[in-house]
Amino acid sequence: MSQGPDDDRLEQLREEKLQELQQQQGGEGQEEAVQAQREQAEAQKNALLKQHLTDGARKRLNTVKMSRPDFGEQVEQQVVALAQSGRLRDKIDEAKMKELLNELKPDSTSFNIERR
């Protein structure tokens, strides 16, 4: 028995579908790996913060993160950078955290409107 053109086309479609499924599974594996890397980086960041911040400073930082998540993340990154560079000798207490927050706080924009 010889294969007809329909059989060849069917076999080609099966191979394409198999490759498509394999690519999807590979993509899911990559997503899981990326997610695992993110979780590991987050765990390392939290360990560094726990090591270099007192309880009061952590509470203050968490409060800032609740109200302004982007600014809280920026402060966390700054603390992590300081810790990794070895510039932190002591733990950051609440007073030092207030100073750091004031330094990193974006300047508030004020408008002066003059009437003529």
Backbone hydrogen bonds, N-H to C=O, Kabsch-Sander energy under -0.5 kcal/mol:
donor,donor_aa,acceptor,acceptor_aa,energy
8,D,4,G,-1.7
9,R,5,P,-2.1
10,L,6,D,-2.3
11,E,7,D,-2.3
12,Q,8,D,-2.2
13,L,9,R,-2.3
14,R,10,L,-2.0
15,E,11,E,-2.1
16,E,12,Q,-2.4
17,K,13,L,-2.3
18,L,14,R,-2.4
19,Q,15,E,-2.5
20,E,16,E,-2.3
21,L,17,K,-2.4
22,Q,18,L,-2.2
23,Q,19,Q,-2.2
24,Q,20,E,-2.1
25,Q,21,L,-2.3
26,G,22,Q,-2.1
27,G,23,Q,-2.4
28,E,24,Q,-2.1
29,G,25,Q,-1.9
30,Q,26,G,-1.8
31,E,27,G,-2.2
32,E,28,E,-2.2
33,A,29,G,-2.0
34,V,30,Q,-2.7
35,Q,31,E,-2.5
36,A,32,E,-2.4
37,Q,33,A,-2.2
38,R,34,V,-2.4
39,E,35,Q,-2.4
40,Q,36,A,-2.3
41,A,37,Q,-2.6
42,E,38,R,-2.5
43,A,39,E,-2.2
44,Q,40,Q,-2.3
45,K,41,A,-2.4
46,N,42,E,-2.5
47,A,43,A,-2.2
48,L,44,Q,-2.3
49,L,45,K,-2.6
50,K,46,N,-2.5
51,Q,47,A,-2.0
52,H,48,L,-2.0
53,L,49,L,-1.6
54,T,92,I,-2.5
58,R,54,T,-2.3
59,K,55,D,-2.4
60,R,56,G,-2.2
61,L,57,A,-2.5
62,N,58,R,-2.6
63,T,59,K,-2.2
64,V,60,R,-2.2
65,K,61,L,-2.5
66,M,62,N,-1.8
67,S,63,T,-1.7
68,R,64,V,-3.4
72,G,68,R,-2.5
73,E,69,P,-2.3
74,Q,70,D,-1.8
75,V,71,F,-2.3
76,E,72,G,-2.4
77,Q,73,E,-2.7
78,Q,74,Q,-2.0
79,V,75,V,-2.5
80,V,76,E,-2.7
81,A,77,Q,-2.5
82,L,78,Q,-2.4
83,A,79,V,-2.5
84,Q,80,V,-2.8
85,S,81,A,-1.9
86,G,82,L,-0.6
86,G,83,A,-0.8
87,R,82,L,-1.9
88,L,82,L,-0.7
89,R,87,R,-0.7
92,I,52,H,-3.3
93,D,91,K,-0.6
97,M,93,D,-2.3
98,K,94,E,-2.1
99,E,95,A,-2.0
100,L,96,K,-2.6
101,L,97,M,-2.7
102,N,98,K,-2.3
103,E,99,E,-2.4
104,L,100,L,-2.3
105,K,101,L,-1.3
110,S,108,S,-0.5
113,I,111,F,-0.6
114,E,112,N,-0.6
